[in-house]
């Protein structure tokens, strides 16, 4: 664990991005703790959770995009290329997911919650084209990521098999652009086929559904291509993009409400524009954060620690920790001091359990992945810091 905290190959800015994202998700779900309508505070918590997940989407696309881009331009993109990529991702994501899914099923049985369609969770179909089932609800984003891991490499493979192009960067960008247009088009289809003027229904029927959200990850993939191919431009203009990102983030956080752009009156904005705008806003911070390499260890160590355990935190914090605490403690009878203690306990228990899950399960699985496929990976690009 300690060697990873001091690993000089890690990019501090991306660790910061991941640590910030999971912290925002934790804060967002604190809204379940406080009873009643908290007005502005509850709205800010909800926005925090929403933005946290959107950061994960774009960052995930950026990281997998760098791997796929290097594999695509440095060799023939064949079936073994696709399988190598999938092995890396599945070793990283599936062991934790299936373990915590089983834990959630046990908890549901323990508290007497009846689950319909539990089999869908084993194939990430719980929110593929329909609203999320009311169980293990935080897994909606994992379904989106897993389908992105499938759609992207197989589309690249099929296009490379059909079109033999020497301009591989252009080919890569064209494939990503077509995928972006396809899933943006799905939002148009949703808008014209669904009557929706309620933000809660929007949340479960559009924001959390796979076939409408893969573009969030593909925006990050497109950024990875710009990073790899036009690095000097990426670095020289990073502050400009950051300033634009701050402006757009301010608009999303404050301007939308100030201008009265509510879904009841402007459904097209929410159904078609709002989600891609959020992804682009997050992506505008990537040039600055991806170049932020070093930081003093007093700051770097806690940020890297939270970054390393972030996946375990995401899986455990809501359906396991918060649900069990909610089941055993009546927060409706708590005073302010009790709620503060409950919230603090929630954070501490989540961090401790997440560290244990990471240290004794997730990391051994990841180490096994690295030792098993390192030789194959070196065929496509060297394992060194770019």
N, C-alpha and C positions, 0 to 999 in steps of 0.2 A: 504493500500500500504506500509506504513512504517513498519508495523509489519513483512511483508514478506521480506523487506530489511534486517531486523535484525534477521530473523528466523535462529536459530542455527542448525536446522535440514538440512538446505540446504548445499550442498557440493560446496564449492567455486570453486574448479577445474572444475566441470562440468558446473557451471554458467559461468566461464571464457571461457570454450570451446564454449558454445552457444553464448555468447556475441561476441567472436572473429569471429565465423562463420557468424553471421548476418552483422557484420562490413565489412567482406571481400566481402559479396554479394553486399552490398551498394557500396563499392569501385569498384567492378567489373562492375556494371551498370553505373558508371560514364563515361564509355567509350562512351555511347550514347550522352553525353553532348558535348564532344569535337569533333569538325568537322575534317574531313580529316584523313589521315593516320598518327597516332602518333608513329608508329614504336614500339620500345621496351616498351614504356610506356603503349600503348594500349594492348600489349601482356601480360604485368604484371597485368593489370586490369582484363583481361579475365581469367588469371590463378587464380587470387584472387577470382573471382566469382565462378569459377569451384570448387576450394578447399573448399570454404565456404559451398556450398550445400553438398559436400561429407562429410564434418564434421557433418552436420545435419543428414545425413543418418545413419552414424555409431553411433552417439550419441543416436538417436532415437531407433535404434536397441538395444543398451545397456540398455536403460531405460525400454523399454517394455519387454526386455528379463528377467530382474530381477523380474518383476511382474509375468510373465508367468511361470518362473522357480519355484518360490515359490508356486504358485498355483498348479503347476503340481506335485511337490514332496510331498506336504502336504495334499493332499486329492484326491479323485476320480475326474478326469478331465472330467466333464460331460457337458451337453449342458448349464446348468446354469453358469458354469465356463466361457464358451465362451461368453455368453451373458453379463456377468458381465464385462469381459475385454472390449468387444466392447462398452458397455455403457460408460465406463470410457474414452475410446479414442474418441468416437463420440461426447460426451459432450465437450471434449477438442478442437476438430478440426473442426467439421462441422458447428456450428453456425457462427463462423468467416468466414469460407470459403464461405458459401452460401450468407451471407450478402455482402461480397466484390465481389462475382461473380455478384450479382444483380447490384451493383454499377458500375462494369465494363461494364455490358450490357447497362446501362443508359449512360455511357460515350461514348460508341461506337455509340449509337444512336445520341448523342449530336454532335459528330465530323463527323458524316456521314459515319461511317465505317460499311460495310456490313459483317455480320457474317454467315457463312455456318456451319451447324452442331452444333449450340449452345447447343442443348439438351444433347450432349455428356458430357458437363462440369458438368451437374447435377448428372451424374453417374460415373465420373472420367474416362471416356473412350476417352478423347481427345488425348491421346497418349498411348493407351493400347498396340497396336501392329503395329502402323503406326506413321510416323512423326507427331510431335506436330502441331496442327492447329495454324495459325498466330493470335491468340487472347488470352489475359490473359496468356501469355506464361510462366510466372513464376509458374503457377499452375502445370507444368509438374512433379515437385518433389512431390507435394502433392498427385498426382495420385499414384505414386510409393509407398508412405508411406501408403495410404489407402488400397491398395491391399495387402501390407505386413501385415497390421492389420487383414485382412481377411484370407489370406493363412496360416499364421503361427498357430493361435489358432485352426482353423478347421482341419489342418493337424495333430496337436497334439491330437485333440479329436478323429479323425478317427483312428489314430495309437493306441491310448489308448483303443479304443473300440475293436480293432482286436487283439492286443497283450497285454496280462495281464502280465506285468513284474514287479517284485519287485525292480529291479535295475533301479529306475526312472531317476537317473542322466544319466546313460548310454543310456537309452531310449530317453531322451530329446536330448542329444548330437547326437545320431544317426539320429533322425528326422531332426535336423538342418543341419547336414552334408549332408544328402540326398537332402535337399532343395538347399543347396549351389551348389552341383554337378549338379542338374537339371538346375539351372539358369546360371551356368557357361557353361554348355553344350549348352544353347541357344546362347551363344556368338560364339561357334564353328559353330553352324548352320548358324548364320548370316554371319560369315566370308566366309564360303564356298558357300553360296547362294547369296551373294551380292558383286558386284564389287564396291569397294569404295577406292579411292585414294585421297579424298578431305576431309580436316578436317571439313569444314562447313557441308558437308553432314553427316559425322560421328557424328557431334554434334546433329543433328536433327533425324537421323535414328537409332542411337544406344545409345548414351549417355542419351538421354531423353525419351527412350521408356520403358514402364513398364516391358514387358516380358524379357528384357535383363538386368534389373537393380536391381531386388529384392535381389540379393546376397549381395549388399552393406549394406543393413539393417540386413541381416542374419549374416553377419560377426560381427556386433555389438552384436547381440543376443548370438552368440557363446562366445564372450568375457564376457557377463554377467554371463554365466554358470561357466566359469573359476573363475570369481570374487566371485561368491557365494559359490562354492564348494572348491576352493583351495585358500582361502584368504591369508594364510601365504605366499605361493609361489608367489602369485600376488604382495604382498607388498615387499617381499625380493628381487625380481628381477626387480622391476619397473624402476630403473635407467638404467639397461641393455637394456630393451625394448625401453626406451626413446632415448638412444644413437643410437640404430638401426633405430628408427623412424626418427631421425635427418638426418642420412645418406641417408635413402630412400627418404626423402623429398627433400634433396639436389639433388639427382639423378633425381627426377621427375621435379624439378624446373629448373635445370641447365644442368644436365647430358644428358637428352634426346636430347636437342638441340645441345650440344657440341659434342655428338657422332654421330649426323646426323641421329637419329632414326625418320625420318619423315614418315608420313603415306603413301606417294607416293611410298616409297621404302620398308617399313616394315609394311604393312597393318595388318599382323598377330599380331604383337606387340600391335598395337592400338586397334584392334578389340577384342582380347582375353585377353591380359595381362594387358594393361595399367589401365583399370578401377578397376579390383580387386586389383592390386598393390596399387592404391591410397587408397582404402578402408582399406587394411591391414596397410598401412603407418599411416593413421589416428588412427586406433585401437591400434597401438603400443604406443601411448601417453596416452591411457586410464588408465593404471596402475598408472602412476604418477598423473594424473589429478583427478582420482577418490579418491585418498588418500589425496589430498590437501584440508583439511577440513576448515581451518581458515585463515583469513587474516585480517589485520588492516582495520577498518571500512572506512577509507579514500579511500582505494582501493575497498573494498568489496561493498560499497553502489552503486557506479556507475556501477560496473560490474553486480551486481544483478539486478539493474534497467533495464539495456539493455537486460539482459537475460529474465526478466519477460515479456518485451514488444516485444521480438524478433519475435514471431509468427505474431503479428499485423504489425510489421515493414515489414516482408517479404511479407505480403499480400498487403500492401498499397504502398510501395516505388516505384514500377515500373509502373504497369498498371494504377494506380490512380494518384499519385503525379507527377512522372516524365513525364508521357504521357500528362497530362493536362498542365504542365509547358512548355513542348515541343510544344504543340499545340498553346499556347498563346504567346510565345516568340520566336523570330527568332534568334537562337543562331549563325547562319551563319554570322550575321552582328555584333556580339559582339566582342569587343577587349578582351585582357587578363583579365583586371579588371572586365569586365562584366561577363566573364565566371566564375571567382572566386566567384563573388557575386551570380550568378545563382546556382553554386554548393553548396555554403553555405546555400542558401535558401532552396535548395532541401533537405539537411540534416536536417535542423531545422524544416521545415514543416513536414517532415516524422516522426521525433521523437515526435513532439507535437501531431499530429493526431493519431499516434500509441499509445501514452499514453492514449489519450481520449478513443480510441477504447477499449484498455485493461481495463481501469478503469471502464467504464460505460457499457460495453457489455461482453467482454471476461471473466473478473473476476466474475461478477455475475453468468454467466453460469457455470463456474468452481465451484463456491461455491454451486450452486444448485446440481451439480453432487456429490459433496462430502457429502452433507447432505442426498441425496437420497440413496446412495449405501454404506455408511460407515459401516452399520451393516452387509451387505452381505460380504464386503471385509474382515472384521475381522474374518469371518469363515475360511478363507484360510491362512492368516498370520497376526500377530499383526501389528498395525500401529505405529511403533517405528523405531528409527534410528538403522540400522544394526550395 
